[in-house]
Amino acid sequence: MARNLTIKSTQKLLSGYEIPILGYGVYQTPKNVAENVTVEALKLGYRHIDSAAAYKNEKEVTAAISKAGLPRSEVFLTTKIPPRANGYDSAKRNIDDSLKQANTDYFDLILIHAPYGGKEGRLGTWKALVEAQKAGKTRSIGVSNFGLHHLDELQSYISSGGGGAIDVGQYEIHPWLARPDIVSWLRRHGAVVQAYSPLVRNTRSEEPVLKELSKKHGKSPAQVLVRWSLQKGFVPLPKSVTPSRIRENCEVFDFELSEGDMGKLETGKYEPCAWDPTVEKD
Ligand SMILES: NC(=O)c1ccc[n+]([C@@H]2O[C@H](COP(=O)([O-])OP(=O)(O)OC[C@H]3O[C@@H](n4cnc5c(N)ncnc54)[C@H](OP(=O)(O)O)[C@@H]3O)[C@@H](O)[C@H]2O)c1
């Protein structure tokens, strides 16, 4: 399966829509460069932008779509409800604010950025997302950074009449944090798994295993990591503001990691490089 992947490949969501398998992440992409670097990414063939209200660049990255000469419908655009804004009324307001900021009629995906705000906050936000989906404000919905206990809570709300379906789960995932338990939960429920910080924020390029595989395939450590993610069936979201790296991170469809290579990257470690709200108790 992995052998035939291209930058145009997609995975099918429960909503019926398709999600391109490689996303372009824009966290910590400053406003003043966001439009230009996103145009660069779109010109290279990326068709999926992972933004969030918290990144404060929804306007710029969406403007890049038309600047790159593409219709809105050609690009899969994600935003997220801010981590501390969970709750029905607040989420509704935030959805409308994001649509306004981005100057678009709809998002392809809106995620709950983090499980903060207690049960009432989480389920209130979910209710607002389900309504937004019915109203055409977003095509698909999902969660990010939910622990297994948050996922179970949400699933029982959905099954007992709350409605909607978890189209996507977005998590920090790379060889030093493969999250097999959460990935298996999501797949059991039909959700597509997005991998954030897929490059481990460039903190692992000196790892012997990456150096070895990099040399073997004539690819950079970053390319090995993106390829690992794709072959695991994830949707990686590498971020870069550097044109040469934006290109590098999508030139990953001309080589394949062997089963042995993939095995070498099974570290069994739990070493987040970003925040980890999955462990939030409440
Ligand atoms: N849902 C969430 O809570 C959450 C959390 C974190 C991230 N995300 C999403 O996931 C995206 C990616 O995650 P991330 O930004 O944390 O980390 P990342 O993509 O793993 O790493 C980004 C860092 O790696 C550098 N880099 C990029 N390409 C490189 C290459 N080819 N070689 C060497 N270094 C390279 C970038 O530098 P330059 O930019 O300077 O080139 C930047 O410092 C975010 O932008 C965001 O969309 C979501």
The ligand as a Gaussian input file, in Angstrom:
#p B3LYP/6-31G(d) Opt

LIG

0 1
 N       -2.640000      19.602000      18.014000
 C       -1.588000      20.028000      18.691000
 O       -1.609000      20.177000      19.923000
 C       -0.315000      20.311000      17.962000
 C        0.873000      20.511000      18.685000
 C        2.050000      20.739000      17.991000
 C        2.021000      20.761000      16.598000
 N        0.855000      20.597000      15.909000
 C        0.809000      20.660000      14.424000
 O        1.839000      19.848000      13.876000
 C        2.736000      20.661000      13.111000
 C        4.164000      20.136000      13.209000
 O        4.589000      20.013000      14.531000
 P        5.756000      20.901000      15.165000
 O        5.779000      22.229000      14.503000
 O        5.573000      20.821000      16.630000
 O        7.075000      20.070000      14.877000
 P        7.849000      19.381000      13.651000
 O        7.100000      19.518000      12.378000
 O        8.216000      18.035000      14.132000
 O        9.184000      20.209000      13.604000
 C        9.261000      21.544000      13.202000
 C       10.696000      22.008000      13.442000
 O       11.600000      21.241000      12.627000
 C       12.313000      22.106000      11.752000
 N       12.385000      21.429000      10.442000
 C       11.407000      21.358000       9.505000
 N       11.810000      20.631000       8.446000
 C       13.085000      20.249000       8.706000
 C       14.023000      19.489000       7.986000
 N       13.730000      18.977000       6.798000
 N       15.247000      19.288000       8.556000
 C       15.544000      19.785000       9.776000
 N       14.663000      20.518000      10.508000
 C       13.437000      20.738000       9.984000
 C       11.508000      23.378000      11.692000
 O       12.356000      24.481000      11.464000
 P       12.034000      25.674000      10.427000
 O       10.571000      25.950000      10.485000
 O       12.856000      26.788000      10.973000
 O       12.486000      25.203000       9.078000
 C       10.915000      23.447000      13.088000
 O       11.865000      23.950000      14.007000
 C        2.542000      22.052000      13.709000
 O        3.011000      23.071000      12.869000
 C        1.056000      22.063000      13.924000
 O        0.379000      22.269000      12.697000
 C       -0.304000      20.351000      16.583000

